[in-house]
Each structure stands twice: as C-alpha cells, then as structure tokens.
Amino acid sequence: MFTNVAAKDIRIGMFVAELDRPWTDTPFLLQGFLVEDEQQVAQLQSFCKFVLVDRERSAGGVFPETKDPDTRTQRTIPPESRKRPSSVPADRGSGKAGTLADREALILDVIEELGPGTEPAFGSSDASSEVSQPGLFESLREGIGILFRKRDRARVPERGTAMIWGRPGDADKAARTAVHHDFIPQSIPVKFHPETKTIEEEMPQARQVFAQVEALSRQLVNDIRAGRLFSVEELEEVIDDVVDSALRSPDAMMLVTRLKDQDVATYGHSLQVSVYMVALGRHLGLPKEELANFAILGLFLDMGKTKVPAALLSKPGPLTPDEFELVKQHVSHGMDLIRQVPGLDPTILEGVAQHHEREDGSGYPGGLPAESISLYGRMAAVVDTYVALTNPRPHAAAISAYDALRKLSELSGHLFYAPLVEQLVQTVGVFPVGSRVELSTGEVAIVLQQGAVRRLKPKVLVVTGPDKIPLSVPTTLDLLYQPGGDESVHIARGLPAGSYGLEPHE
C-alpha cells in the first residue's frame, strides 16, 4: 500500500516509492529506496513537499497502527508468475531434489530459514549428486557447488568473510581492522578502508572518472600502435581519481564498468580488469599506492595484444597450436612495450609477466611453480579470468557472474590461488552490481546495489516483464523488503551478458 507522507514527516525506515516531481530532477540514483539515514531525510525534505511511501517495504514500527485513507495498491504480481521457474533443462540433474534449478531453489529456501550468517560460499560442483534428508548440507554442497556454514559456525570468520554477505558498509561497521592475510607480503601494510559515500552519492563522480580513464585507455592504445610515448603524469592523475572513487564506494565504479558498452578486443577488457583489481585490493586492505599500481597493471595487462595479428584475436573458432603460440607472445610483447615507461613500479611489470601463470605450473610464458608467482601475478590471473568469462569473446559466449565465480572456485587450488578466489567472491558478492538476473516472477533485472543485510537479496532494476519484453519504464525493487512466504520475489538465477537481447547500458 502507498501512503502520502508530507516531507516534514519522512522518517528513517520508510521506503520512498515515488516523489512529487520527476526523479531526474533530484540527486537520487534509484527510483525507489529505503531511507537509511538523516542525510537522506534532509535531501528528500529539500526537494519534495510530499512523497509516496510503500508501507509493505518499509521497516517495522515506522507507521502507527492507524488506517490511512490516502493509499494506493502497489504493483501486484499474478500468483502464477510467482512460481520459481526451472532455469536449467531437466537432464542437468536428477534425484530426490529434481533438477539443478530445483536444488538451487531448495538452497535459497534453507538459507532463508537459517537466517543471517549461514549464506553459502563457493566450492566444487557435481550436478548429478542426489539430495537426501540425512546429510542435507553435504548433499546440497556436492549437488551445485555451494558450501554452507553450519549454524554453530555462523559467527563472522576471522579471515574477513563478513564482507561476502552484508553490504560493504555493514561489514565496515563489524570489522574496523584489516586482516593481514598470509599471502600478502609482510612489507605491505594493510588498513581498513571505510566507505564514505553511498552508491547513489558516488555514481556521478564514478561516471566522470570512468569516462576519463576510458578516453585515456583509447589514447594509450593509439599511441602504442603509432610508436608514440604517452604522458605518465596524465596516467597517474587519472589513476588517482579511479582509486579515490573506489575507496569512497567500490560498488559505484564496478556498476559503471559493468554497464558500459566496450570494445573488449582492445581496451574494454583491460578497463574492467583495472577496476576489479582496485576493488579486490581495497577489500584486502592494501594501501592507496598499491591500489594505484593495480589500476595501472589492469590497463597494461593486454597491451601486448596490439602487436598480435587482429585476425587471431577475433577468430571465432579454436586456434591451431601455431596460432596459439603467436597469441601467447602478447605477454612478451607487452613487457617490451611497458619497459619503456619511465618510473613504472617493478611490481606492475611482474604482474603483467605473470598474469597467465597458473598454480600447477601449466601457465605461460614461464610455466612458473606456485611459489614463484607474486601477489600481483596471482591477483591479475584471477581477475583477468573473471572478466573474460563474464564478457562475450569471439570464441565463447559470456556466462553469468554467478557461474563465473563458481567456475573459478572449481579451478581454485589447481589453476588459481584459492584464498584470492575466495576474496574475489567476497569483494563482488554472489550477484555483483551490474549483473543480470532472472527473478522468481520471470522478470529480468539488473543488480544495482547489494542488500543491506544479505547479498542474496540485493536492490535491482526490473527491466522486463515475465514475458521478457522490455518495460517502457523500468522499476526498482529491493528484494530485502519483500514479504515472506511463497509470494516473496527472489533471484532465481544469474544471467550472462546479452541474455534475451538486453543490454543494461541502454
């Protein structure tokens, strides 16, 4: 039910569904949001004379138990569309729990019953495992590759995993000191990085910064192809802006990155790697100068591909052994190019040289053993692969962010350094901002912001109806404040980029 509330009566905990003016005339990014602090109250009061508040999605106790004559019925969902759709063909699994989609649905139900602190982390998968009542958690874990924390281990682990499931700000409140993980050299200090802005507040600046680094990346590629030197001072200035934005609100920069239409074959891939490297480093508590190095490393990661024949990079089918050898040379080409940059930190060179090395020694160009791969090389390997999997490539379609994280988890300890894979999952969440998801109603949505309590219940932008036809006016929906029971709207599955012909940036 919608209630007309005068600006002077707006309180923390109210869910503002509509304003008395167009949203574009205000600084609010999201069309519909929960009022979480006095600053938002003051902003609303400065722009509006009244607002429409959704009672059902507001916090308990905000409204007195009286009838309000000025109410309207909110968007309703037909009962038949509330059923959780089967997202995977029936031959993808069998047993007492039915298909893989059924098992995923069962897991989400179990999570809701157990409450906060018991959400899953990623592990190995075996889609053919059956689910039986004895050993339920173990069977579910084997069935779709998701691990459960048991109820007696639901406290926040020492290794900083509070940041997986709460909104980063919530984890910030719970963990005021950074953990110095064993894989971080003792010479690098770590510190806690609190978020100082909400995603709504940071989005305008994040857009501006991303446009600057995007233009700089184009210029870098053009300069390298033409054999020209580029301005290191200009690079450092823009990189500082990227790091500052990520420190204020990492989700804002990641959302801008995911929603941009980029040429992945040249600089778009490197842009995404750069942003995710900074976000991961921030999550680990690394100092600002290290985060700047990560950003530069991401931009330089695949510069060597400018020296590889374009026909090989855009080949839709598998490469021949000889062709693959030529493509592998992009690492040495990149090293030759960036060695010419004066004053570049040696760790950046190390990261570029090692971003295709693997923990089992099967990588290239050096086939290094695990103990010889640096922190920079390990981080670049994990982030580079995650970005590649979630974007369409000439030889492979994009997969969802959820499936990419699960794939990395399956390969952790074998190809990738397991603790860093775990930290990447904690950094971006199960359904990262900017990722596409299908709701239990059949509607398609874009993740805008992680849930204030649980990462399985983020704030989303609904962009299609259950029939997958784009909405003329997309609407926001905070899954955290959905009513319980069978009518609760939840995420049924993650979707890869381009699903149903939808491009979120549009």
C-alpha positions in Angstrom: 0.0 0.0 0.0 1.3 3.5 -0.9 0.8 6.3 1.7 1.1 10.0 1.0 3.6 11.4 3.5 4.5 15.1 4.0 8.2 15.9 3.7 8.3 17.0 7.4 7.1 13.6 8.4 9.6 11.5 6.5 11.5 9.1 8.8 14.3 6.6 8.6 13.0 3.2 7.7 10.4 4.5 5.2 10.5 3.1 1.7 10.1 6.0 -0.7 8.4 4.7 -3.8 7.5 7.9 -5.6 8.3 11.6 -5.4 6.1 14.7 -6.1 8.4 15.5 -9.0 10.4 13.6 -11.7 13.3 11.5 -10.3 15.6 13.1 -12.9 15.1 16.5 -11.1 16.7 15.1 -7.9 20.1 13.7 -7.0 18.6 10.2 -6.2 20.0 7.5 -8.5 17.4 4.9 -7.6 13.7 5.2 -8.3 12.5 3.8 -5.0 14.7 3.3 -2.0 14.8 2.8 1.7 15.6 5.9 3.8 18.6 4.8 5.8 20.0 8.0 7.5 19.2 11.6 8.4 21.1 12.9 5.3 18.6 11.2 3.0 15.8 12.6 5.1 17.2 16.1 4.7 17.7 15.6 0.9 14.1 14.5 0.5 12.8 17.4 2.5 14.8 19.9 0.5 13.5 18.6 -2.8 9.9 17.5 -2.1 6.8 18.7 -0.4 5.5 15.1 -0.1 6.4 11.6 -1.1 4.6 8.3 -1.6 5.8 5.6 0.9 5.3 1.9 0.4 4.2 0.6 3.8 4.9 -3.1 3.0 8.5 -2.4 2.1 9.2 0.0 5.0 10.8 -1.1 8.2 8.5 -2.3 11.0 7.3 0.3 13.5 7.7 3.3 11.2 3.9 3.8 10.9 1.4 3.9 13.8 -1.3 1.3 13.6 -3.9 3.6 12.1 -5.7 3.5 8.8 -4.6 6.0 6.2 -7.3 7.0 3.7 -4.7 8.1 1.1 -3.3 4.8 -0.1 -2.9 3.1 -3.4 -2.2 -0.6 -4.2 1.3 -1.3 -5.3 2.3 -3.3 -8.3 0.8 -6.8 -8.0 2.2 -10.0 -9.4 -0.1 -12.7 -10.7 0.1 -15.8 -8.5 1.0 -18.0 -11.4 4.1 -15.8 -12.1 5.3 -16.1 -8.6 6.4 -19.7 -9.0 10.1 -20.2 -9.2 10.9 -21.1 -12.9 13.0 -24.0 -13.8 16.2 -22.4 -15.0 18.0 -25.5 -16.2 17.0 -28.3 -18.6 15.7 -31.4 -16.9 18.7 -33.5 -18.0 21.1 -31.3 -15.9 20.5 -33.3 -12.8 18.3 -36.0 -11.2 17.4 -37.4 -7.8 15.1 -36.6 -5.0 15.5 -32.8 -5.4 14.8 -32.9 -9.1 16.7 -30.6 -11.5 19.7 -28.4 -10.7 17.3 -25.4 -10.6 15.2 -27.2 -8.0 18.2 -27.8 -5.9 19.2 -24.1 -6.1 15.7 -23.2 -5.1 15.9 -25.5 -2.1 19.2 -24.0 -1.1 17.7 -20.5 -1.2 14.8 -21.7 0.9 17.1 -23.3 3.5 19.2 -20.1 3.7 16.1 -18.0 4.4 15.1 -20.5 7.2 18.5 -20.4 8.9 18.8 -16.6 8.8 21.8 -14.3 8.5 25.3 -15.7 8.8 24.6 -19.0 7.1 24.7 -18.0 3.5 26.9 -20.0 1.1 30.4 -19.7 -0.1 31.6 -21.4 -3.3 33.1 -24.9 -3.7 33.4 -27.8 -6.1 30.3 -28.9 -8.0 28.8 -32.2 -9.1 25.4 -31.7 -10.7 24.5 -35.4 -10.5 24.6 -35.7 -6.7 21.3 -36.6 -5.0 19.8 -34.7 -2.1 18.6 -36.8 0.8 17.4 -35.7 4.2 20.4 -37.1 6.2 23.5 -35.0 5.5 21.4 -32.4 3.7 24.1 -29.7 3.7 26.7 -32.1 2.4 24.5 -33.3 -0.4 23.5 -29.8 -1.4 27.1 -28.7 -1.4 28.1 -31.6 -3.8 25.0 -31.0 -5.9 25.6 -27.5 -7.1 29.0 -26.4 -5.7 27.8 -24.3 -2.8 29.1 -24.7 0.7 27.1 -23.9 3.8 28.4 -22.6 7.1 26.8 -24.6 9.9 24.7 -22.9 12.5 27.4 -23.3 15.2 29.9 -21.6 12.9 27.6 -18.7 11.8 29.8 -16.1 13.6 31.9 -13.9 11.3 35.1 -15.8 10.5 38.5 -14.3 11.4 39.5 -14.0 7.7 37.2 -11.1 7.0 34.4 -13.1 5.3 31.8 -10.7 6.8 32.1 -8.8 3.5 30.6 -11.6 1.5 27.0 -11.3 2.5 26.4 -7.9 4.2 26.5 -4.7 2.2 30.1 -3.4 2.4 29.1 -0.7 4.8 27.7 -3.3 7.2 30.9 -5.3 7.2 32.8 -2.0 7.7 31.0 -1.5 10.9 31.7 -5.1 12.0 35.4 -5.1 11.1 37.3 -2.0 11.9 40.7 -3.6 11.5 42.0 -5.2 8.3 43.3 -8.8 8.3 46.9 -9.2 7.1 46.5 -12.4 5.1 49.4 -14.8 4.8 49.6 -14.3 1.0 50.2 -10.6 1.4 54.0 -9.8 1.8 54.8 -8.5 5.3 56.4 -5.5 3.8 53.0 -4.3 2.6 50.9 -2.7 5.4 47.1 -3.2 5.4 44.4 -0.9 6.7 40.7 -0.7 6.9 39.0 1.3 4.1 35.6 2.5 5.3 33.0 3.5 2.7 32.4 7.3 2.9 29.7 7.6 0.2 26.7 5.6 -0.8 26.5 4.2 -4.4 23.9 6.9 -5.2 26.2 9.7 -4.0 29.3 8.3 -5.8 27.7 7.4 -9.1 28.0 10.8 -10.8 31.7 11.1 -9.9 32.3 7.4 -10.9 30.8 8.0 -14.3 33.0 11.0 -14.8 36.1 9.2 -13.7 35.4 6.2 -15.8 34.9 8.4 -18.9 38.3 9.9 -18.2 40.1 6.6 -17.9 38.2 5.2 -20.9 39.5 8.1 -23.1 43.0 7.7 -21.7 42.9 3.9 -22.5 41.9 4.7 -26.1 44.8 7.1 -26.3 47.3 4.6 -24.8 46.3 2.0 -27.4 46.6 4.5 -30.3 50.0 5.8 -29.0 51.4 2.3 -28.7 50.2 1.4 -32.2 51.8 4.5 -33.6 55.0 4.1 -31.6 54.5 7.3 -29.6 55.3 7.8 -25.9 52.4 8.8 -23.7 52.1 11.1 -20.7 52.9 9.2 -17.5 51.8 12.3 -15.4 48.4 12.2 -17.1 48.1 8.5 -16.4 48.9 8.8 -12.8 46.4 11.7 -12.3 43.5 9.7 -13.8 44.5 6.6 -11.9 44.4 8.5 -8.6 40.8 9.6 -9.4 39.9 5.9 -10.1 41.4 4.8 -6.8 39.7 7.6 -4.8 36.3 6.8 -6.3 36.8 3.1 -5.5 37.8 3.9 -1.9 34.7 6.0 -1.4 32.3 3.4 -2.9 33.7 0.4 -4.9 30.2 -0.7 -6.0 29.6 2.6 -7.9 32.7 2.2 -10.1 32.0 -1.6 -10.6 28.4 -0.8 -11.7 29.6 1.9 -14.2 32.1 -0.6 -15.5 29.6 -3.4 -16.0 27.0 -1.2 -17.7 29.4 0.3 -20.3 29.4 -0.9 -23.9 33.0 -1.6 -24.5 35.3 -3.0 -27.3 36.6 -6.0 -25.3 39.1 -6.8 -28.0 41.2 -3.7 -27.4 40.9 -1.7 -24.2 37.5 -2.6 -22.7 38.7 -5.8 -21.1 41.7 -4.0 -19.5 39.4 -1.3 -18.2 37.3 -3.8 -16.4 40.3 -5.7 -15.1 41.7 -2.4 -13.8 38.5 -1.5 -11.8 38.1 -5.0 -10.4 41.8 -5.2 -9.4 41.4 -2.0 -7.4 38.2 -3.3 -5.8 39.9 -6.5 -4.8 42.9 -4.7 -3.4 40.6 -2.3 -1.4 38.8 -5.3 0.1 42.2 -6.8 1.1 43.0 -3.5 2.9 46.0 -2.7 0.8 47.3 0.9 0.8 46.4 3.5 -1.8 49.8 3.3 -3.6 49.3 -0.4 -4.1 45.8 0.2 -5.4 47.2 2.7 -7.9 49.6 0.0 -9.1 46.8 -2.4 -9.5 44.8 0.1 -11.7 47.8 0.6 -13.9 48.5 -3.1 -14.1 45.0 -3.7 -15.3 45.3 -1.1 -18.0 48.6 -2.5 -19.2 47.7 -6.2 -18.9 46.9 -6.9 -22.5 48.7 -4.0 -24.3 50.9 -6.7 -26.0 47.8 -7.8 -28.0 48.3 -4.6 -30.1 51.2 -6.5 -31.6 49.3 -9.7 -32.3 47.5 -10.1 -35.7 43.9 -8.9 -35.2 42.6 -11.9 -37.2 43.8 -14.2 -34.5 42.3 -12.2 -31.7 38.9 -12.2 -33.4 38.9 -15.8 -34.7 35.6 -17.3 -33.8 36.8 -20.9 -33.7 39.6 -22.7 -31.8 43.2 -21.7 -32.5 45.7 -24.0 -34.0 48.8 -24.8 -31.9 50.9 -22.5 -34.0 48.2 -19.7 -33.8 48.1 -20.1 -30.0 51.8 -19.8 -29.8 51.5 -16.4 -31.6 48.8 -15.2 -29.2 50.8 -16.3 -26.2 53.5 -13.9 -27.3 51.3 -11.0 -26.3 52.8 -11.3 -22.8 56.4 -10.7 -24.0 55.2 -8.0 -26.4 53.5 -6.2 -23.5 56.7 -6.4 -21.4 58.7 -4.9 -24.2 56.2 -2.0 -24.5 55.8 -1.1 -20.9 59.5 -1.4 -20.0 59.9 1.8 -22.0 57.6 3.6 -19.5 60.0 5.5 -17.1 59.4 5.2 -13.3 57.0 2.3 -13.5 56.8 0.2 -10.3 58.6 -3.2 -10.9 55.6 -5.0 -9.4 53.5 -3.8 -12.3 55.9 -5.4 -14.7 55.9 -8.6 -12.6 52.1 -8.7 -12.7 51.9 -8.3 -16.5 54.6 -11.0 -16.9 52.7 -13.5 -14.7 49.0 -12.9 -15.4 48.8 -16.2 -17.4 50.9 -18.3 -15.0 49.0 -20.9 -13.1 49.3 -22.6 -9.7 50.0 -26.1 -11.1 52.8 -24.8 -13.4 50.7 -25.2 -16.6 50.7 -21.4 -17.4 52.8 -19.3 -19.7 55.2 -17.9 -20.7 57.4 -19.3 -17.9 55.5 -22.3 -16.6 56.3 -21.0 -13.1 55.5 -23.1 -10.0 53.1 -21.7 -7.4 55.7 -20.4 -5.0 57.3 -18.3 -7.7 54.1 -16.4 -8.7 53.8 -13.0 -7.0 50.7 -11.4 -5.3 50.3 -9.2 -8.4 50.5 -12.1 -10.7 48.0 -14.2 -8.8 45.5 -11.3 -8.4 45.8 -10.5 -12.1 45.2 -14.1 -13.1 42.0 -14.4 -11.1 40.6 -11.0 -12.1 41.6 -11.4 -15.8 39.8 -14.7 -16.0 36.7 -13.5 -14.2 36.3 -10.5 -16.5 36.9 -12.7 -19.6 34.3 -15.3 -18.5 31.6 -12.6 -18.0 32.1 -10.9 -21.3 31.4 -12.3 -24.8 34.6 -13.4 -26.7 35.0 -14.3 -30.4 35.3 -18.0 -29.4 33.0 -18.2 -26.4 29.7 -16.7 -25.1 29.6 -14.8 -21.9 28.4 -16.6 -18.7 26.7 -15.1 -15.7 28.8 -13.6 -12.9 27.4 -16.3 -10.6 28.6 -19.1 -12.9 32.0 -17.4 -13.4 32.6 -17.2 -9.7 31.6 -20.8 -9.3 33.9 -21.8 -12.2 36.8 -20.0 -10.6 36.1 -21.8 -7.3 36.1 -25.2 -9.1 39.5 -24.3 -10.5 41.0 -22.8 -7.3 43.9 -24.6 -5.9 44.6 -26.1 -9.3 44.9 -23.2 -11.7 44.2 -20.3 -9.4 45.3 -19.4 -5.8 42.3 -20.5 -3.7 42.5 -17.7 -1.0 42.4 -15.0 -3.6 39.4 -16.6 -5.4 37.6 -16.6 -2.0 38.5 -12.9 -1.6 37.2 -12.0 -5.0 33.9 -13.7 -4.2 33.7 -11.6 -1.0 34.6 -8.5 -3.0 31.9 -8.7 -5.7 29.2 -10.8 -4.0 27.3 -13.7 -5.5 25.3 -11.4 -7.7 27.7 -8.5 -8.4 26.4 -5.0 -9.1 25.6 -4.6 -12.8 25.0 -8.4 -13.3 21.8 -9.6 -15.0 19.4 -11.9 -13.0 16.1 -13.5 -13.5 13.6 -13.1 -10.7 11.2 -15.8 -9.5 8.4 -13.9 -11.3 10.2 -14.5 -14.6 11.1 -10.8 -14.9 14.7 -9.8 -15.8 16.5 -7.4 -13.6 19.9 -5.7 -13.2 21.6 -5.7 -9.7 22.0 -2.1 -8.6 23.1 -2.4 -5.0 23.9 -5.2 -2.6 21.3 -5.9 0.1 21.7 -4.1 3.4 21.6 -7.5 5.2 22.0 -10.3 2.7 23.7 -10.4 -0.6 21.1 -12.8 -1.9 18.6 -10.0 -1.6 20.0 -7.0 -3.5 18.3 -3.9 -4.8 17.5 -4.5 -8.5 16.2 -2.6 -11.5 13.4 -4.6 -13.2 13.8 -4.1 -16.9 11.3 -6.7 -18.4 8.0 -8.3 -17.6 7.7 -12.0 -17.1 7.4 -12.3 -20.9 10.9 -10.9 -21.3 9.6 -7.8 -23.2 11.4 -4.7 -22.1 9.5 -2.3 -19.9 9.0 1.2 -21.1 9.7 2.5 -17.6 12.0 0.1 -15.5 11.2 0.0 -11.8 13.5 -0.6 -8.8 12.8 -3.4 -6.3 14.6 -4.0 -3.0 14.4 -7.8 -2.5 15.4 -7.5 1.1 12.0 -5.9 1.9 9.8 -8.4 0.1 7.1 -10.2 2.2 7.9 -13.7 3.3 6.3 -16.9 2.1 5.6 -18.2 -1.4 4.8 -14.7 -2.7 8.3 -13.4 -1.9 10.2 -12.2 -5.0 13.7 -13.5 -5.1 16.5 -14.2 -7.6 16.0 -17.5 -9.4 19.3 -17.5 -11.4 22.0 -15.3 -12.8 22.0 -14.5 -16.5 25.0 -13.9 -18.8 25.6 -10.7 -20.7 23.3 -10.1 -23.6 20.6 -12.5 -22.4 17.2 -12.0 -24.2 18.9 -9.4 -26.3 19.0 -7.0 -23.4 21.9 -4.6 -22.9 21.7 -2.9 -19.5 23.5 0.3 -20.6 20.6 1.1 -22.9 
